[in-house]
Amino acid sequence: MDKTDDSNSSMEKLTWNDIRQLQQKIYQIFVLPNGGDGFVWKKGKEIVNYNDNNAGYQNNIVCRDQEEGRRVIEALLAVQNKTLDETKLRPGKPYNAALAYPTIPPTQTVLGKQKRMPRRRPIADVRFTRAVLLLQFYPGPISLIDNRQLTVLPED
């Protein structure tokens, strides 16, 4: 977020070496934990927002509690060696999570048949598996990590 692929910009230009360093940092933070099984995020019914528009962060982390949301955001910030700014952290808890996001969703009649509606904000453990880099001017995504393995960079 502090470099660009825009040749007309006055910002510092992104290089393949920068991308390789980013790839290594993501690997260290999100793949190596748990003996190489990857970072696990405990997804739930609460939400923690972290917005720092000047630094390019707009995160809405759906999690089980505020501490878990904070842990995920701290890991995201660590990729760029940034620290959490408490003033930009906002918890968001539904007044009644069980009513707003029931574990077993209601049914509804659709085309004359009873159908169960999709679950909203299910509780689950989500394991990190891949990372891609999207740039404004580079055609297509650049795969950094796939199936918790470093990928070979194209270096066009």
C-alpha positions as CSV (number, residue, x, y, z in Angstrom):
1,M,0.0,0.0,0.0
2,D,3.0,2.2,0.1
3,K,4.2,1.4,-3.4
4,T,2.5,1.3,-6.8
5,D,2.5,-0.3,-10.2
6,D,1.3,2.9,-11.8
7,S,4.2,4.2,-14.0
8,N,2.6,7.7,-13.9
9,S,2.5,8.0,-10.1
10,S,5.0,9.8,-8.0
11,M,4.9,7.0,-5.4
12,E,7.8,4.5,-5.2
13,K,7.4,1.7,-7.8
14,L,6.7,-1.9,-6.8
15,T,9.3,-4.4,-7.8
16,W,9.4,-8.2,-8.0
17,N,11.8,-8.1,-5.1
18,D,9.1,-6.2,-3.0
19,I,6.5,-8.8,-4.0
20,R,8.9,-11.6,-3.0
21,Q,9.5,-10.0,0.4
22,L,5.7,-9.6,0.8
23,Q,5.2,-13.3,-0.1
24,Q,7.8,-14.3,2.5
25,K,6.3,-12.2,5.3
26,I,2.8,-13.6,4.6
27,Y,4.2,-17.1,4.7
28,Q,5.9,-16.5,8.1
29,I,2.7,-15.0,9.6
30,F,0.0,-17.1,8.1
31,V,1.5,-20.4,7.0
32,L,4.1,-21.3,9.6
33,P,1.9,-21.1,12.8
34,N,0.5,-24.4,14.1
35,G,3.5,-26.4,12.9
36,G,2.9,-25.3,9.2
37,D,-0.8,-26.0,9.3
38,G,-1.5,-22.3,9.0
39,F,-3.2,-19.4,10.8
40,V,-6.6,-20.3,12.1
41,W,-9.3,-17.6,12.5
42,K,-12.3,-18.4,14.7
43,K,-15.2,-17.0,12.6
44,G,-18.4,-16.2,14.5
45,K,-21.3,-13.8,14.8
46,E,-19.6,-10.6,16.0
47,I,-17.7,-8.1,13.8
48,V,-14.6,-6.0,14.5
49,N,-13.9,-3.1,12.1
50,Y,-10.5,-1.6,11.5
51,N,-10.4,1.4,9.2
52,D,-7.3,3.4,8.5
53,N,-8.0,4.9,5.1
54,N,-4.7,6.8,5.0
55,A,-2.8,3.5,5.3
56,G,-5.2,1.6,3.0
57,Y,-6.9,-0.6,5.6
58,Q,-10.7,-1.2,5.6
59,N,-11.2,-4.5,7.5
60,N,-14.5,-6.0,8.7
61,I,-13.5,-9.1,10.6
62,V,-16.4,-11.5,11.4
63,C,-15.3,-13.3,14.5
64,R,-16.4,-15.0,17.7
65,D,-15.3,-12.2,20.0
66,Q,-13.4,-8.9,20.1
67,E,-10.1,-10.5,21.1
68,E,-10.2,-12.8,18.1
69,G,-11.0,-9.9,15.7
70,R,-8.1,-8.0,17.2
71,R,-5.7,-11.0,16.8
72,V,-6.6,-11.3,13.1
73,I,-6.2,-7.6,12.5
74,E,-2.8,-7.6,14.3
75,A,-1.7,-10.4,12.0
76,L,-2.8,-8.5,8.9
77,L,-1.0,-5.4,10.0
78,A,2.2,-7.4,10.9
79,V,2.6,-8.2,7.2
80,Q,3.6,-4.5,6.7
81,N,5.3,-4.2,10.1
82,K,2.4,-1.9,11.2
83,T,1.0,-1.8,14.7
84,L,-2.6,-1.6,15.8
85,D,-4.0,1.9,16.3
86,E,-6.6,1.5,19.0
87,T,-8.5,4.6,17.8
88,K,-9.3,2.9,14.5
89,L,-10.6,-0.3,16.1
90,R,-14.4,-0.6,16.4
91,P,-16.3,-3.6,17.8
92,G,-19.7,-4.4,16.4
93,K,-21.9,-6.8,18.3
94,P,-25.5,-7.5,17.4
95,Y,-27.9,-6.7,20.2
96,N,-29.3,-10.3,20.0
97,A,-26.9,-12.5,17.9
98,A,-29.1,-15.6,18.3
99,L,-32.0,-13.7,16.7
100,A,-30.0,-11.8,14.1
101,Y,-27.9,-14.8,13.0
102,P,-29.6,-18.1,14.1
103,T,-27.5,-21.3,14.1
104,I,-30.4,-23.1,12.4
105,P,-32.0,-20.6,9.9
106,P,-35.7,-20.4,9.3
107,T,-37.5,-22.1,6.4
108,Q,-39.4,-20.2,3.7
109,T,-41.8,-21.3,1.0
110,V,-40.1,-21.0,-2.4
111,L,-42.0,-22.0,-5.5
112,G,-44.4,-24.0,-3.3
113,K,-41.8,-25.9,-1.4
114,Q,-40.3,-25.4,2.0
115,K,-36.6,-24.4,1.8
116,R,-34.1,-23.7,4.5
117,M,-32.6,-20.3,4.2
118,P,-28.8,-20.0,4.1
119,R,-26.9,-19.6,7.3
120,R,-25.6,-16.2,8.0
121,R,-22.4,-15.7,10.0
122,P,-21.9,-19.4,10.8
123,I,-19.4,-20.3,13.5
124,A,-16.4,-22.0,12.0
125,D,-12.6,-22.3,12.2
126,V,-11.1,-20.9,9.0
127,R,-7.6,-22.0,8.1
128,F,-5.4,-19.8,5.9
129,T,-4.6,-21.5,2.6
130,R,-3.8,-18.9,-0.1
131,A,-2.8,-15.3,-0.8
132,V,-3.0,-13.4,-4.1
133,L,-1.9,-10.0,-5.0
134,L,-4.1,-7.8,-7.1
135,L,-2.6,-4.8,-8.8
136,Q,-4.3,-2.0,-10.7
137,F,-2.3,-2.3,-13.9
138,Y,-1.0,-5.9,-13.9
139,P,-3.3,-8.3,-15.9
140,G,-4.8,-10.8,-13.5
141,P,-4.0,-11.9,-9.9
142,I,-0.4,-12.8,-8.8
143,S,-0.5,-16.0,-6.7
144,L,1.8,-15.7,-3.7
145,I,0.7,-18.7,-1.7
146,D,-1.5,-21.6,-2.7
147,N,-2.5,-24.5,-0.5
148,R,-0.1,-23.1,2.1
149,Q,2.8,-23.4,-0.3
150,L,4.9,-20.6,-1.8
151,T,4.2,-20.2,-5.5
152,V,6.7,-19.3,-8.2
153,L,6.4,-15.7,-9.2
154,P,5.9,-15.0,-12.9
155,E,8.4,-12.1,-13.0
156,D,7.2,-10.7,-16.4
